[in-house]
Amino acid sequence: MNNENNIRVCPVEKAGMLDNSVRRLLQNPKKILEPYIYNGMTILDLGCGPGFFSIEIAKLLTDSGKVIAADLQEEMLDKIR
């Protein structure tokens, strides 16, 4: 079996589907994350994609802290920047 056929990665061209207003309505990142995020934390968002959660984490770390956004595709990280 070819392992390349088993790898499932969202193409960068479809990144807009991962960060849109409908998803924000159904999965509000602030509502989901706010109880768990405190200033001074360092948080790793592994498989961050276009930053749906990473950006909200950064906003919640208002005074101090760090978000480490990691993804397999450099183009996804470009979208966060």
C-alpha positions as CSV (number, residue, x, y, z in Angstrom):
1,M,0.0,0.0,0.0
2,N,1.3,3.4,-0.9
3,N,1.4,5.7,2.2
4,E,1.0,8.8,0.1
5,N,-2.5,7.8,-0.7
6,N,-3.3,7.6,3.1
7,I,-2.2,11.2,3.9
8,R,-5.1,13.6,4.2
9,V,-4.1,17.2,4.1
10,C,-6.4,20.1,3.3
11,P,-5.2,21.8,0.1
12,V,-4.2,25.4,0.7
13,E,-6.6,26.4,-2.1
14,K,-9.5,25.2,0.1
15,A,-8.2,27.0,3.3
16,G,-11.2,29.4,3.0
17,M,-13.5,26.6,4.0
18,L,-11.6,26.2,7.3
19,D,-12.1,29.9,8.3
20,N,-15.4,31.3,7.4
21,S,-18.4,33.0,9.0
22,V,-20.6,29.9,9.1
23,R,-17.9,27.9,10.9
24,R,-17.4,30.9,13.3
25,L,-21.2,30.8,14.1
26,L,-21.1,27.0,14.7
27,Q,-17.7,26.8,16.4
28,N,-17.0,30.2,17.9
29,P,-13.3,30.0,18.8
30,K,-13.5,32.6,21.5
31,K,-16.3,30.8,23.3
32,I,-14.5,27.5,23.0
33,L,-11.1,28.7,24.1
34,E,-11.7,31.5,26.5
35,P,-12.2,29.4,29.7
36,Y,-8.8,27.7,29.1
37,I,-6.5,30.6,28.0
38,Y,-4.6,32.8,30.5
39,N,-2.1,35.5,30.1
40,G,1.5,34.3,30.2
41,M,0.7,30.9,28.6
42,T,2.6,29.4,25.7
43,I,0.2,27.6,23.5
44,L,1.0,25.2,20.6
45,D,-1.6,25.1,17.8
46,L,-0.5,22.0,16.0
47,G,-2.0,21.7,12.5
48,C,-3.2,25.3,12.7
49,G,-4.2,25.6,9.1
50,P,-5.1,29.2,8.2
51,G,-5.2,30.1,11.9
52,F,-8.9,29.7,12.8
53,F,-8.0,29.1,16.5
54,S,-4.4,30.6,16.5
55,I,-5.6,34.1,15.9
56,E,-8.2,34.0,18.6
57,I,-5.7,32.5,21.0
58,A,-3.4,35.5,20.3
59,K,-6.2,37.9,21.0
60,L,-7.0,36.2,24.3
61,L,-3.3,36.5,25.4
62,T,-3.7,40.3,25.6
63,D,-0.8,41.2,27.9
64,S,1.6,38.3,27.6
65,G,2.1,34.9,26.3
66,K,2.9,33.2,23.0
67,V,1.1,31.2,20.3
68,I,3.2,28.7,18.4
69,A,1.4,27.9,15.1
70,A,2.6,24.8,13.4
71,D,1.4,23.3,10.1
72,L,2.7,20.9,7.5
73,Q,2.2,23.5,4.8
74,E,4.2,26.7,4.7
75,E,1.4,28.3,2.7
76,M,-1.1,27.8,5.6
77,L,1.4,29.6,7.9
78,D,1.6,32.4,5.2
79,K,-2.1,32.9,5.6
80,I,-1.7,33.5,9.4
81,R,1.1,36.0,8.9
